[in-house]
Amino acid sequence: MPPDARRDDIALLLARTRALDPARIARWEVPADPAAVSDIRTAAAHTLDAWGLGDLACVTELLLSELVTNAIRYANGPIQVRLLHDRTLICEVSDTSSTSPHLRHAATTDEGGRGLFLVAQLAQEWGTRYTDNGKTIWAEQPLQPLTR
């Protein structure tokens, strides 16, 4: 701003969006049945192969397995899974619960509680996005597998 400009709290935010090609989006409705998790893993692996991202299948299957299992266990209503092939691979699991899961470190004697910890370790980024009728948990992976 020029030095003689008035000081105020006005800011301009400019965002540029673009639509993702529908061929780079996979979507599945998931029944609230733990047996459906295997079907989602298989469908995701086939989709990743078709997109030329078969190297990401192992991690993606684990991420989806944890997120879908949590949705089945703790949410009511419809569950939807989406894979978005953009500059990264984004896995989304949406449900009708507005309760956000919490990352915690399970004790060695705990039988559960490691799911989101695994998601946080395997994903480049992850988070929760709230919607009018629930939430979406997303996990992002680079298109090239991470070397740790």
N, C-alpha and C positions, 0 to 999 in steps of 0.2 A: 504494500500500500504506500502511496506517496506520504512523505513525512508530514504534510499539512492536513492529512485526512483526519476526520473525527474518529475518536476511539469508540467503538461500539461492539456489540457481541453478535454481529451478523456474520454468518459464514455461508458459503455456497458449496454444496456437496453435489458432485456430478457423478452419476453411475451409468455404466454402459452394460446392458444385458444383451444376451443373445439366446435364442432358443436352441436346445440340443436336438440333433437329428433323432427322430423317433427310433431309428434302427440302433441307436446307441443307448437305449433305455429298455431294460427288462423289468417286468412287473408280474408279481404273483400274489394271489389271495391265499392266505394260510388258514386252514381250519384250526380251531383251538384244541388240537390233539398232538401230544408229543411225538407220535409216529410221523407227523407231517414234516418234522425237522429234516429227516433223511431225504424226503422228496425235494425239499428246497435246496439242500446241499447238491443233490444230483442235477437239478435244473440249473443252478448257478454254474456248476462245473461245465455243463454243456454250452451254456451261454458264453462263458469265458473262452472256451475252445473256439467257438464260432467267431469271437472278436479277436482271436490271436493272442489272448492273454492267459493261456493255459498255465503258465508259470505262477500265476497268482491264485490258482484254484485252491491249493492247500490252506493258505492263510484266509482266503475269502470264505471257504467252507467253515472254518473254525469261528470266524467273526459272526457269520450268519447263524451258526448253530447256537452260540451264546446269546445273541440278541433275540432270536426267535424263541428260544427256550424261555428267556425272561418274560417276553411278551405273553406267551402261553400261560406261564405260571402266575403272573401277577396282574394281567389286564383282563378286561372283559370286552366282548364285542369283536368286530372284525380286525384282523391283522393283515397288513400288507407289507410285502418286501419289494424293494426296487434296487436295481443295480444301474448306476449311471457311469457310462464310459466317456469321460471327458479328458481333461489334462491329467486327471487322477481317476482312480476307480473309487466310486462312493457306494457304500452299502447302506441302505436305509431300511429300518423296520419301524412301521407306524402302528399304533394301537390307540384305543379310546381312553386309556388311563391318563390322567394328568399328573400322576406321581412320577417324579424323575428318579431313576436309579442312582445309587450312591456308590462311588468307588471306595472299596475298603480292602484292607489286607487281612485275609483269613489266617487264623492261627493254624498251626500244623495239625491240630486235632479237629478242626472244623471240616464238615463234609461238604460244605458249599461256600459260596461267597467269593469265589475266584473269577467269576465270569467277566465282570467289567475290568478287573485287573488285567486279565488276558487281553481284552479288547484294547485297553490303553497301551499295553506293551506291543501289540501287533500292528496297530493302526498308526499312521503318521499323525493324524488328528482324529478326534471324536467329540461328540457333543449331543445335546438335546435341543430340539426345536419344538416349541409348543404350537399347536394349531387350535382352531375353534372347537374341534371335537377330539382332542387328545394330544399326542406327542409323537415325534419322530426321533429315534435315536439313530445317529449316522456315524459311520466310520470311514475314513478316507485312507486309501493306500496309494503310494506312488505306482506308476505303471511298470517300473522296474523293481523287482524284489529288493528290499532293504538288506544290506549286509551289516550284521551287528557283530 
